[in-house]
């Protein structure tokens, strides 16, 4: 009997040491998927809160739910089972988990919460030409015969630093209210030399990114305010890159809107998201808002890791999205002032997007040896403001047969790049077709190091017809490009759960209408502190 008691005591001591050892290694990344409650598909949709470039989703309705609301502090470490020491390793909170910065007032059904989120980002950038500021966007590469096309540029920037607040308030019956307010320092500020470089980089202007109210019910969700557009199901399918989004030729837009949406079979094996919105019109003089609508099909049991932008890694289901937009334009007649009438044209767009987990993940913290592909195809006309690919198009010069001084100017009531006039004065929307492919691979043994690569391309089928060679607009031929290509490779390392380091190499090339094809090579290093 004493031998049996001694044997049981030795087992108990051994289990105690094993449990202690498991807790002592809690600051290392888990080699297996942590056993934590999973988020519902609805909790991980981008309409909940923004995803791209922010941990907003992970800090509130996305990853926070994936890690369980109670996983907000030390008490979240699950106690090891009394029978098997190995289970202690499987049930503890992942190395990647970060508690949300949430302030709560009230209790139970009367609780109000505010979550503060964002990141501090430092970027060092070198370009082989003087084509870009810190963000590439839809800017064109400087022509190869110019000095700007042969000389390089170095920039240090903090302007992508971001701040956000996510609010939740008590439910009223079955209606759950929430709101998001988010901004960064890429404000409406003229670039050098119009603005001194010291001012541009050290005193950047704060701007609004997201500001919306959402009312959720079991039958219908209503969103009012500024956020990503339904067109392209942004930013669910966004690429992972150190370069600031939107990448060249990427469908990327945020606008004020009124949106209704619903997820059918949200907790089932396959769910269907349906959304429609009335959006701030591209031209206010068009009188009617733009319209967006889309369907997204998701296989909820097959999830993949994705990092929209450079922070906020989440696990999203295999998904296919189809969406469209329609918009009206009423441009002033192509005559000298005063304008007596306008010309109408209709813009449209269709986007097909996919997220395919090649090597799926169990959750957002199951990151070792995971591979995800993302891609998009967009076609439309009058949508240059939505895909960061305007080609530098602008309105031609008004005819001046009388040689008036000063020459007559076109009274434009619409932004450049959306529509233009041919040589006979007929209004045309500018066509664009673009596609994007990208991959993200999270390396073993922990997924703290991951790699991404992207390629994008856009082409306009009618810019060359609007400004033909041999026409009167010789200046536009050397300033307008109808084709743009972009590629990048990126490597990221999570030094701590809050600090992510990244390096990136990027290549851009454009085709001007006169045949010039300059390119730029960018090297980029960044440090991001997420909170």
NORGI-V536318 format. One record per backbone hydrogen bond with DSSP energy under -0.5 kcal/mol. CO is the residue of the C=O (numbers start at 1). NH is the residue of the N-H. Records with the same first field share a line. If there is no record, write none. Layout:
CO->NH + NH
This chain:
1->5
2->6
3->7
4->8
5->9
6->10
7->11
8->12
9->13
10->14
11->15
12->16
13->17
14->18
15->19
16->20
17->21
18->22
19->23
20->24
21->25
23->26
25->28
34->36
40->43 + 44
41->44
42->45
45->48 + 49
50->57
51->54
55->59
56->60
57->62 + 64
62->65 + 66
63->67
65->68
68->71
70->72 + 73
73->76
74->77
76->78
84->87
85->88 + 89
86->89 + 90
87->91
88->92
90->35
94->97
100->102
101->116
102->104
103->114
105->112
107->110
108->111
112->105
113->168
114->103 + 116
115->117 + 166
116->101
117->164
118->531
119->162
120->529
122->527
123->157
124->525
125->155
126->523
127->153
135->133
136->139
143->146
147->150 + 151
148->130
153->127
155->125
157->123
158->161
159->185
161->185
162->119
163->183
164->117
165->181
166->115
167->179
168->113
171->173
172->175
174->176
175->172 + 177
176->216
177->169
178->214
179->167
180->212
181->165
182->209 + 210
183->163
184->207
187->189
191->194 + 195
196->200
197->201
198->202
199->203
205->187
207->184
210->182
211->226
212->180
213->224
214->178 + 216
215->222
216->176
220->217
221->261
222->215
223->259
224->213
225->257
226->211
227->255
229->234
230->233
233->236 + 237
235->238
239->241 + 309
247->250
250->252
253->229
255->227
256->280
257->225
258->278
259->223
260->276
261->221
262->264 + 274
263->266
264->272
265->268
266->41
269->300 + 301
271->298
272->264
273->296
274->262
275->294
276->260
277->279 + 292
278->258
279->290
283->286
284->287
290->279
291->326
292->277
293->324
294->275
295->322
296->273
297->320
298->271 + 300
299->302 + 318
301->303
302->318
303->361
304->316
306->308 + 314
307->309
308->53 + 310 + 311
309->241
312->308
314->306 + 316
316->304
318->299
319->355
320->297
321->353
322->295
323->351
324->293
325->349
326->291
327->347
329->345
331->343
333->335
335->411
341->333
343->331
345->329
347->327
348->381
349->325
350->379
351->323
352->377
353->321
354->375
355->319 + 357
356->358 + 373
358->360
359->371
363->366
365->367
367->370
370->442
371->358 + 359
372->440
373->356
374->438
375->354
376->436
377->352
378->434
379->350
380->432
381->348
383->386 + 387
384->387 + 389
386->252
388->249
390->393
391->481
400->403
409->337
410->412
415->418
418->430
420->428
422->425
426->422
428->420
429->431
430->382 + 383
432->380
433->459
434->378
435->457
436->376
437->455
438->374
439->453
440->372
441->443 + 451
442->369 + 370
443->447
448->494
449->443
450->492
451->441
452->490
453->439
454->488
455->437
456->486
457->435
458->484
459->433 + 461
462->466
463->467
465->468
468->471
472->474
473->477
474->478
475->478
476->479 + 480
477->513 + 514
480->513
482->460
483->511
484->458
485->509
486->456
487->507
488->454
489->505
490->452
491->503
492->450
493->495 + 501
498->500 + 530
499->495 + 496
500->528
501->493
502->526
503->491
504->524
505->489
506->522
507->487
508->520
509->485
510->512
511->482 + 483
512->515
516->512
518->510
520->508
521->128
522->506
523->126
524->504
525->124
526->502
527->122
528->500 + 530
529->120
